[in-house]
Amino acid sequence: MLGMLGALSFLQKQVPGTERMAKESRRITDMPVREADRIELKVPKGEFVFRKKEGEEWQLEKPIQGAADGTAVGRLLSEIQFVESLQTLPSGKKDEAMMQNFGLGQPSRTLVIRMKEGVCQIETGRDTPIAGGVYTRIQSGKEGERIAVVQSQLTEAMDKDLTEWREKRVMPLLVPDVQELLLHQGTLEVEVKKKDGEWSILKPVEAPADPVAVMGVLGEISSLKATQFVSDSGGDLALYGLNAPSQSFEVRTKATNRILQIGLNDPKDTNQVFAKVADQPSVFLLPRVTIEGLGKVADRVRDKRLVTMGDAGQVDSIEVTGKGGEYRLEKEKSRAGWNLVFRQKTRAADGAAVDRWLISLAEIRANRFLPTEDPARMGLTKPRQSITLKWGGETNKVETIQLGDETKEEVFARGSTTSGAMVVPIALARGLPETALGWLPKCVFPADFGAVESFIWVVGTSRKEFRRAGGGRWMSGGEDQTMVGAYVKRLEEMEVVRWMGVPSKAEIGRTEVKIIAEGKEGKKVKMVVSKGKGEVILRLEGQDFVGVLERAGWGWLKQDPSLPMGKPTQ
């Protein structure tokens, strides 16, 4: 017999779920209490009634009417669902004297949970002599009454006062449903409204609003929690400065219109302010620093972008006037690159540089706004530069930017989508090339030139011709030139520091080297490098501008291509 019992014990340890089943058997109820719709609770800290309608949140019906703390109620129901009995009194052992001894003659706590499946009622008495348990009477559904010792965490979940049971959030919102936000503060009025899915500021100025910032402010309002409830009957509102609120935040949805009113500072703690919701009697305290932050809503939600382009890649045209001349950047029809239209000529632009500038422009944010400043004092009546962006496709959108005076770190600017001027980082002005030529690619050979197939090199009276042969070899005068390949590679990769207008003959200086290179399909590049007093100048035949080379890095051009790199020309 002992062997059989031992084997049974061993098997119970090995059977999956045995321990779980044992824990479930010790639970005080198997009813779905977390699906309850009404709770009646009587504890030393008060009597409370909670109700939950289908699809809605928990509400307090007693001792006040209002929203309940759904998290606290949920924790209570979870505790009832999973708390375990440590010991159960056998049926037939109960008598009145024992109930009095257990403290169940006059229970200290009574909890009634009502649900579709029935009623679960729990009464608690004294704590057990050994810590960790409490004597409990349980009536769960159609089961008979049970007397048990239950884990004392049950009473901890029940023993809360009104402040702990009520919803601390004073104006919870469904943020996506909000259509309008208003602030009234003395003579200041702020109105932020959503129309056709777009947020904009209507007061105190008309300007686009940043949707992310608006959602952030609404989220802060929704999460505002009372630090203390002062009164649930309202009383004399003048005591709290709420008969004539110093501030009010109004939040409108299609279905509701709720107003949070702000009164005086709490004289006992000036870091707190009295507040109430207009259609509710309760007066409560809120952190003053949070309210002060919400009072700056106009600056916080204003769209700080200089341009409101959604996708920089959709811009088709950029027109620039003022400092640096007039020119236009146009997207190629294939949308693969950009062209520069300047002095009635169209040239290939550095597409990567244009795209980078557009991305940086989209990221520019105002440091501050100057809605009432005189534009003349900021250099905006005669802007240094005006930039017009045009979008193609179905939008046909146009935005204009004007740049005024500069300081060391900032520049005054005005955008066509904003009201008044703003101050933006100086990076915006510095990011534009000084002239239209700054948009040209820095490489000397055009992108469609291909590999150099032959070239003529002239320095002083020395003149040599080189031609590419099969297998990557180079020939000159019928002989292999093994050193030429390295020279050609540097030639093909050569870039200027910048392009600029043609200087005077004196500035151009003495000619140092001439090179005529021929690429695929007979394309030619004829270049002359000269050294003046200030710059090393590169001139290209047929171009009405010149390039500037690095003063310390151009000497290799004069070197005989047939000699090892670094060896002086004979």
ABEGO torsion letter per residue (X at the ends): XAAAAAAAAAAAAABBGAAAAAAAAABABABBAAABABBBBBBAAEBBBBBBBBGBBBBBAOABBEBBBAAAAAAAAAAAAABBBABBBBBGABBAAAAAAAGAABBABBBBBBBAAEBBBBBBBBBBABBGBBBBBBBBEABBBBBBBBBAAAAAAABBBAAAABBABABBBBAAABABBBBBBEABBBBBBBBGGBBBBAOABBBBBBAAAAAAAAAAAAABBBABBABAAGEBAAAAGAABBABBBBBBBAABBBBBBBBBBBAABAABBBBBBAABABBBBBBAAAAAAAAAAAAAABBABABABABAAABABBBBBEBGEBBBBBBBAAGABBBBBBGGBBBBBBAAAAAAAAAAAAABBBABBBAABBAAAAGAABBABBBBBBBBEAAGBBBBBBBBBBBAABBBBBBAABBEBBBBBAAAAAABBABAAAABBABABBAAAEBBABBBBBBEABBBBBBBBBGGBBBBGGBBBAAAAAAAAAAAABBBABBBBBBBAAAAEBBABBBBBBBBGGBBBBBBBBBBAABBBBBBBGBABBBBBBAAAAAAAABBAABBBGBBBX
